[in-house]
Each structure stands twice: as structure tokens, then as C-alpha cells.
Amino acid sequence: MPFDENEEKRIERAEETWEEQTLRPALEKLPERTREFNTVSWHPIRRLYTPRDLSDFEYTRELGFPGLYPFTRGVYPTMYRGKIWTMRMFAGHGTPEETNQRFRYLLEQGQTGLSVAFDLPTLMGYDSDHPMSRGEVGKCGVAIDSLADMEILFDRIPLGDVTTSMTINSPAAVLWAMYLVVCEKQGVPYDRIGGTIQNDILKEFIAQKEYIFPLDPSMRLVVDTLLFGARYLPRWNPVSISGYHIREAGSTAIQELAFTLADGMAYVEATMKAGLAVDSFAPRLSFFFNVHNDFFEEIAKFRAARRLWARLMRERYGASDPRSWLLRTHAQTAGCALTAQQPYNNVVRVAIQALAAVLGGAQSVHTNALDETLALPSEAAATIALRTQQIIAHETGITHTIDPAGGSYFVETLTNEIEEAAWTYLQKIDDLGGMVQAVEKSFPQQEIADASYRYQQAVETGEKVVVGVNRFVAETEEPISLLQIDPDKAAQRQMEKFQKLKKRRDHDRVEQTLDALRKAAQGKDPWDRDLLMPKILDAVRAYATLGEIMGVFREAWGEYIEPAII
């Protein structure tokens, strides 16, 4: 219940006495700069937080219990007392054979979920032999050209027992189809397949820029996967609504939260427009957030995100199934916070960020390796990153109670302030007509660009301290051993397999499946109930390549060219 007037006055008098008799004399003895508030943060941080900052706070309304609306304290009643978060390490490099070895190694080391990193040609829908792929095959992830590669990638990995996340966007439907066919070949029924495809195309237009098609057909593909998933895959998340890349592009925590939820709202509205009731698909929506260095801000961000999403789903979209209100999220430590200078410092950064993700209530976590700003993670660095999570889970004691940060005057005040600031952004996006229209008007793009510029200015002037970069700089640094990827060798191996595949596959069947897909893609009704996914699956089963399938879409829809922001 809120504090009564007498109690609030008593706290106010006590705080004034403390400030007058204790704080001010202490400040007088310190250099002037220590009196400044944190001007780099999105809001001023007060010197002290007391019950007065939460004078209107109601436990049941604002905080409540874990597993109950509005889920501020967590989406499940038992949280980590019932089940430790999934330790899902992002991995992928070179060829499918090499990445399969890394996957099996990480599972042997105690990883509990898989996460696939694809190379740039795959992300852009090109086969390894395409001229645009030259020099990039296997360099920043694994090269996947066809079902044959996906079969190798998951060789000897029981997909009925392991959940898999795939960070793929424009070609997400095609890579998902390849994964589903591998499951079919393993004898795993659709209702047992668990995992996630990122498939968040709006944040590509906003931040990461790995779009291919214009907005409308891009949204059509996302909705198509949501429709297919709702019908056939009850344990699969067809979209992982991603703030991670928004933050990596330079946004603030508030912008990351607001723009991510706005993207989710756009997918909900588009899928409802396509004819699905909200409760038939919303329980399978998932989220993906960044975890940066501001420890308490990150904890509060996750708490505010759950509360905002629950209220939006229940009050705006009329969802009645409590599962539709849940914001279930994966979290990854901040790649943009890693430094090439003094890379061993990154171990500390990652540990702090992962701790914030867990205290914030994430359902799965990836911890970056210390060398990722220089190269793909070596086996040793990936092991340290995994061990970081295992130490947090099994040695710190923070899993002994649910939401140990809950009730902190600072954390609860910060949660309220972040929620309010994100809501202001959501109202602005509503005024612009929704997130699709906001993207067309370059609103989030400009906001992120401005925030990124301000942050870099703070680093350049030294206002924002980055250890080892603009302060505490080492004169000499000992080199570290890095994983070496030769894209030319990877491309050669891929092209050799590619040629063998083309010789042995049924060419007539390939052409028939591609023709059927072409007709569906060229349909006049963009929300035609004749789903694209079954036709993509047919093409994949015939061993049509990623480039061939995406080529059909490029022919039907064209490619997107981003307008200049003036």
C-alpha cells in the first residue's frame, strides 16, 4: 500500500537531515567533479533512493508476484528455482563440418541450447559461389547453401532433445524450412521441435541493414511464418523480436526497449490482419535484448519490458490467454561494449552483463567471448564465456531466491522511469501511424543515429570512460591467439559440395518446386491464405539452394534501396 502522509513527511525530514549534516560536509572535501550527476546516462541518477521515491508504489499493481500479471518479477512462478536459464552460446564459422564440431564440443561442455551464426552471404540470401560472396564465405559464421549443408550442420545432434536458435532474417523462412526437413529426416515430429528463428525484419530496416526486399513483401514473409508456426509447430518461436541489433547500432536502453516493443506490435497487428486470433500465435512470440554495462539500468529494462508488453497485449490487443502476455526473452552480452584493446578486460564486462541479464529475469543467455571484437571466438575463449554463465548459475547463490533485485528503491524507481520513457516513444510511433510507417519516415533510424553520435562524443571527450581505450591505456599489449578462418578455402570446399549436389539432384523436381513458389510469390493478394512456407519446404526437400529460392523472391519482389536521411 502507498505510504501515508505522516510516514512520507518523516522520511523527507530524515533525508533532509542526512543531506544537511552528513552529505554536504562530505562533498565539500571532494573535488568538484564528484558532485556531477551521470550526464552520459539517459537521465540523472540521484544520490540516494528512499521509500519517498516510491510513495505511490503499490506492490500488487506495480510489482506483484513472479508468474502473475504484470510479470515485473518474472514470467514464471518459480523462475530459476525451478529451472536455470538456457545457456545458448552463439556459434558458427567456416563450413558446416567445422561448426558441427563446435556445436558438439559446446554441448559436451554443458551448453543447454544451440544458436547458429550464419555467414554474410547466407544472411543476404546468396550461395557461396555467387560473385557477391567472394571473400566472405564462412568468415563471420557458417555457410549454408542447401539442405545438404543443414544436414551436416546438425549431424549426430538429436533435434528432438535440443532447442535451436537461428539468427537469420530476410532468408529466415528458407533456413527454417531446411531445419524442419532435417528434423523430418531425424524422425522428429513437428510438435516436438523447439527453437527460434530471429525473423525480425523491421529491425533490419532500423539497425542492422541486412534487408533484401521492400517492406511489404518482407512483412509478408514474417507473417507467413507466424501463420505456419501457429498451425503446425506449437513449441517453436517463429519470430524473436530483437532489440539486440538496435542497441548494437548505437541506441540507448530506452530506444532499444521502445523500438523492440513497437516492432512486436507491428507483427501482432499484421498477423491479426491476416486472420489469426491474437491468442493463437502470441504465446509463441519471443524477444531478444542486449545487455550493456550500466548494471542497474539493464536489470530495470528487462523488468519494464515485461510490464509494458503484458499491458499492451491485454489492454490494446485483447489477449485473454495469460501466455500471450508473457515477454519471454533471450539476452546476449553487448558486442559493442567489447574492446580490441586489453581484450582480457572483456571477461569482466561479460560477467557483469550476464549477471544483469539473470537478475533481470532472462530465459536464455549468450555470453560473448573475450576475443570477439577481433575474430570469431576460439574454442578456449568460447569455453571461458560458457563457464562465466555456469559460475553465475552454480556459485553465486543468486538463483536461491526469485527476483533478488526486487524491492530495491533504486531498481523499482528506475523500472518505473524506463517504462514511462519507453511509453513516450511508443506514443510518438503511434502518432506516426505505427512502426512500419515510422520506419518509412526514418524516425527510429534517425533517433539511433543521434544517440550513437552523442555516445561517441562522450567517449572521445573522456566524459564516458572506457577502460583501456580512453583511460588506463596500456603502452604495450601481449597478443592473443585468434581463430583463423580462410574464406577462400571455405568457399572452395562449399563449391565442391555445391557442384556434386547439382549433379545428383533431380533437376526437373527442382524447377517444378521453384515454379510453384514463383507463382505463389507473384500472387496479387499479399495476404493470400495459400502459404509460402509449404512451397518453400517443397523446394528445400528437392535440394533447391538458398540462392535459387531467394532468387525467385528477388525476381517477384525486387530489392530494397534505403532512402537517404537528410
C-alpha angles and dihedrals in degrees: 000000000000118000114262121243096260093051092049091051091049091053091046092052092047091051092048090050091049091049094047099043103031115015102044096048089049092049092051089064094053131078114272094249093067090068093063121104120235098279094179093063121083091252137018115272113223121228094240138012121211138167087275088073087061099040092134094040118130117193098213095043102042104023113013124158131312112271094022131097126305087025096211089146096046143304096256128054095232100030110178093352085070101035134359114238116268112267099218112176117198110233140164136125141154114344130357089254093058093045092049088057090052092048093052091046092053092048089052089052092056104270110153103200139027127237122187124216112197126203122251097260090054091047089053095045098251129134117236092254094056115113090237089060095060112128094005105074109126092347102118099015143342122314114234117181103159147351088282090065092047090052090055092044092060099033111145092004113119103227093190089065103036127062117220132204121199121197099212130125125169093032093034096119091054096048090045090053090052091052092048092052090051087053089050090053090050089052095246111147119227094248090061097049112106130185147079141266114203093221092159102144098169093066088053090062089044103043126346097044097211092132122134109176132043119274100264099053090038090057089045091060092050093049090046091058091047090053093048094045093049090054102043115011112055094172098046127095105217092190131035102194101218131211091161096088092040088060092043088056089060107271125147121248089257093053091046091054097042097045092045093053090045089054089051091050090053092054092047092051094046093049093048088050088054089060107266122129110238095241091055093067111010095083088065096053112109136184138221123204137183121237113213133182102273094095103197095036089058093049091050092046092061092047093049091046093057093048095047095047093048092052093045094050095046101037105030102032100029096234109172100181108090089218088065090060095057121107101204111185145189116210131203127191114249115277090189090058092060117099131212087212114081092356094189087071085069090072089065093045092050093048092052093046093048090050089053091051091053094045086048091056105250119176095215134011138201118197117205120233121244093245100048095105088061104035144333109304119279116227091254094050092047089052092053089050091052092044088054090064093043092053091050090049100044109023110035100061093224091123092061093086133029118254099351090183092058116113096026108140089223097045094046093046091048091049090054093047093048091049091051094048093048090048090055089057092048090053090051090051089049089054089054091054100263135306098298090055091043090055091049088054091047092236100140092037092056093044091053093046091053093047092048091051092050092050093050090049089055090051093047093051093044093243087120110050117217108184112234093011109064099000135030089022118181118229092215131016130202111237118242128218111259133196108253120215119188105203092192092058091044090050091049092053092046093049092049090055090043093057092048090050093052091052096052103039125092103259095193091053091049092053093046093053093046091050091052090049091048092055092049092048091050093051115133095229108068090198095048111157088225092099122220094216097075090052092047088051091052091052092048092049088054088054095247106166129245091248092051093050094044088046089061090055093045089053093048100041108019125221130290122246114195115231118234117261108230 
